[in-house]
């Protein structure tokens, strides 16, 4: 009986010490963030889907970070957010005060491009905070272009606008063009962001682009209703519920199982459509606090209400799962990686 009481007291003591340790850690994090101003870096200009998501998250995430710091959004566009990626990896403070919304392709750029990559980091170097939604990426064309099916682009032309050559708006259509032999599909990179590409579509300077359904809903929702655009194909490993059911996957036009595997690797970036990262080397307790705050924000009623108002989908991926996805991509078999690089070599 006495032994049982001693064991119970020991267990209670250990529990109390664990609780006190957790409180001390929380207080330490709160003491650090209290009175601080964080920066939410955004790798694109204002007005697009990346910007809308990031600014909305910034408004709400601070309520879930101990110490309730202030946060200031800062747009840093350039080369499909490669400029920001290099800044986060090499320049930004590593104390937990910098968060970045980057293009998902950046996390896989050294896999896709090898030595040709302009990234001064590997995707595995960055600290993964969380991802808001998987991408229902699609290739769209202006209805006025007269293209109804993806395989018609072997002879019927469209001009696809893209941002930098390291982003998914360029790499995804490049892969599709080469693998399917779509000789009439021309890609024009160099647009700063979504807003500029949308304006170019309105002016008919270009006649198509790769976009995701969330981006369309954020920037030009009426185009889905009035028939301005036609969705030719979905660029993803599997069909997404946000895309109309009759829109085919690109893989449906590819006969070779090996080529389908290559596309799955390239389309892997669409799984992490709105990723948030931080510099490497964060203090572990603050790193965990940022991941916890991100996932708490994804369940926050005020945040979800605001996203609903914008008709934006939330389907988050935790920072831990992001880390696994990126790590697995960087550990793909060399032969498969070389096939991917050959297809994307520019």
N, C-alpha and C positions, 0 to 999 in steps of 0.2 A: 504493500500500500504506500509506504513511504517512498519507495523507488519510483512508483507511478507519479506521486506528487512532485518529486524532484525533476522527473522528465518533463512534466507539464510546465513547471516553472522555467525550465531551461528553454523550452519551445517558446513560451511567452516572452522571455527575455530576448531571444534571438529575433522574434517578430518585432518587438519594440525597437531594438537596435536598427533593424532593417528599415522600419518606418522612419526613425529619426535620421538615418542616413539619406533616405529619399528626400525628406524635408530639407535637409542641409543642402543637398544638390540643387533642389528647386530654388532655394533661397539664393544660392550662389549664382544661378542663371539669372534670376530676377534682378539681383544686385548689378550684374553686368549690363543687362539691357535697359534698366531703368534710366531714363533721360537720354538714351542713345537715339540717333537717327540712322536707320537702315536705308539701303538703296535697292530698289527693285529695277534692275537693268532689263531693258527690252530690246531684243536684237533687230527690231523693225521699226519703221516710222509709225507715228500715231495714225489711228483710223482703221486698222485692220483687226483680224481675229486675234492675233498674238497680243496686240496692244490692249484690246478689250478684256481679254482674260486676265492679263497680268495686272492691269490697273484695278480690276475688280477684286482680285485676290489680295492685292496690296492693302486695299481698304479694310479687309476683314481679317487677314492673318494676324495682324498686330494684336488683336484681342485674345489670341491664343498663344502668344509668346509671353512667358513670364517677364514681368517688368513693363509690359505694354509700351514698347518703343514706338517712336514715330517711324514712318517709312515714306520715302520720296521716289516716285517712278522716274526713270531716266532712260529715254530712248537712245540707243547706240546702234543705228543701222549700219550695214555694210557687209557685202559678200555673203548674203543669206545668213547673217549673224555670226560669220566666222570672225569678224573683227571683235565682237563681244566675247566669243568663245576664247580667243587668245587673251583678251583682257582679263577675263575671269581666271584663266589658268595661270597667268604670269604676273598680273599687276594688282588686281583687286585685293583688298585686305582679307586675311585668312582668319578673321576673328569671329565670324558669324554675322557680320553686318551687311554682307553683300549676297544678293540672290539674283539669278539671271533666268530669263525666259529666252531660250534659244531654239533654233531649228533642230528638229530631232535628228536630221541627217548628220549633224556635227558629231554626235555620239558614236557614229559609225564611219566617219570620214577616212580615218587611216586604214580601216578595213577595205573600204570601197576604192580608195585612191593609192594606197601604199606610199611609196616615196614621193609621189606627185602631190600628196596632200599638203595644203597650206596651214594645216592645224599645227600649232606649237604644243600639242598635247595629244594624248590618247583619250578616247571616251572613258576608259577606266580610271583616268586620273581625276576626273571631276567628281565632286560629291553629289550624288543624286538625292534630291529632296522629295520629289514626287512628280507625277504626271496627271494632268487633268482628265484627258480623254483619249481614247484610241481614234485614229483618223479614218473617216470614211472618204478616202482620197479618190477623186474622180477626174477623168479627162473630159472637159466640156468644150463645146464649140458653139459659136453663134449659130442660131438656126439659119440665118441668112447665108452662112457658108455652104449650105446644101449638102452637108455630110450627115448621114443617118447611122452608119455602122463604122466601127473602128477599122475594119479591114478595107474600107473604101479609101483610107488614107494612103494606100499604095499608089493611087492615081489622082484622087481629089485633094487639092491642097488646103491646109490650114496653117496659119502662123501662130505658134504658141509663145506667149510671153512668159519670161521667167526672171527670177532675181539673180543671185550669183550662181556660179557653176558648182558651188559646193552644197547647194540647197536642194530640197526634194522637188521644187518646181522645175528644176533643170534635169536632175539626175533621173527622176522617174520617167518623164517622157523620152529622154535619151535612150534608156533601156528598152522601152516599148518600141520605139522607132527602129532600133537596130535588130532586136530579136524578131520582130514581125516583118521587117523589110518595108516599113512605111515611108517610102521615099518622098512622098509629097508632104510629109510633116516637117515643117521648119521650126526650129527653136531659136528665139531671140532673147538672150540673157541681158541683164544690166538694169532692169527696173528696180527701184529702191524697195518697193514693198507691194502689198496687196492693193492698196488704194490706187497706186499708179498703174498697176496692171488692169484694174477694173476700169479706170478712166480710159486706158488705151483700148479696151474692148468696146466701150461706149462710142469711141471715135472711130472704131473699125480699123485702127492702126494694126491690130492683131485680131485674130479670129478664134483663138482658143487659149486654154491654159489648163494646168493641173491645179486643182483647188480641193479643199475638203469641204464637206457639207456644212460644218460649223462656220467656216470662213464665209461661205456663200450666204448663210443665214445672218451673219453679222454685218456683212458689207452690202449685199444686194439681194435681200430676200424676195423681192418682187420678181426677180428673174426666174425663180422656180415656179411662179404662178402664171406669168404672162407669156411664157414660151420664148423668151429672149434667147435662152440657151438650150442646148440639147446635151444630155449626159451620154457620152459614147461608151464609156467603160469604167469599171471600178479598179483602182490600182491598190490592191491589198491581198494579203494571203488568203483571206476568206471573206465572204459577203458580210456587209455590215447592215444592221437594221435601218440605219438612217437613209440608206440609198434605196430608191425604188426597186422593187423585186425583179423587174424585167431588165435591169441594167446588168450586162454580163461582166464577169471578171475577165481581166486581160488573159489569165491562164486558160480560159476557154478557147482562145484563138491559137494556143501553143500545143503542138502535138507531142513534143519530146518531154519525157518525164524529167530528164536532166535540166532542160531549159526551164521547166516549171520550178525546179528547186532553186535555180539561179534567181528567178523572179521573186521567190519567197524570201530569199536573203535580202534582196534589194528593197522589197516592200516591208521588210522588218521595221524600218524607221517609222512606218505608219502606225505601229502598235503604240509608240510613244509620241503622239501627235503634238502635245503641248507640255514638253518637259521643263522642269525647273531644277537648276543646278546651283552649286556654290563652289568656291575655290577648294582645291585640295588642302589637306592638312588642318581641317577645322578641329578645335578642341572637342573631344568626343561628346561631352555633356551638351554642348551647344548644338552640335550636329544632330543629336537625337532630339533636342528641343525643336529644331526647325522641321524635322520630319514629322514629329508629333503635331506641331502647329498646323502644318500643311494638311494632314489628314483630318484634323479637327475642323479646319475651314471647309473641307469638302463635304462635311456633314452639317455645317452651320446653317440654320434655317434662314437667317438674313441673307447670307451669301447665295443660297439656293433660290430664294425668292427673286433676287436680282438677276440671276442667270436665267430663270424661267421667263422673266420679263423680256429678256433679249432672245428668247427661244434657243438658248445655248445648252448643249448636253453636258452633263457631268458624269463621268465614269472613271474614277481615279485609279491610278496604279501607285502603290506605296513606293517610297524611296528604296526599300530593301528589294522589292521585286524589280524595280528599274535597274538596280545595280546588277542583279542576276542576269537580266536580259542583255545588258550591255557586255557583261563579262563573257556570256556564252557566245555572243557575236564575235568577240575578239579571239575566241578559241575555236573557230570553225576550221575544218580541215583545209590545209593549204591549197589543195587542188581545186576545191570549190571556191575559195577566195580568189584564186587566179582567174577562174572563169568569170567571176563578178567583175574583177578589175579590167579584164579584157573587154567586157561589154561596155564599161563606163569610161574606158580610156579615151581622152579627148585630145 
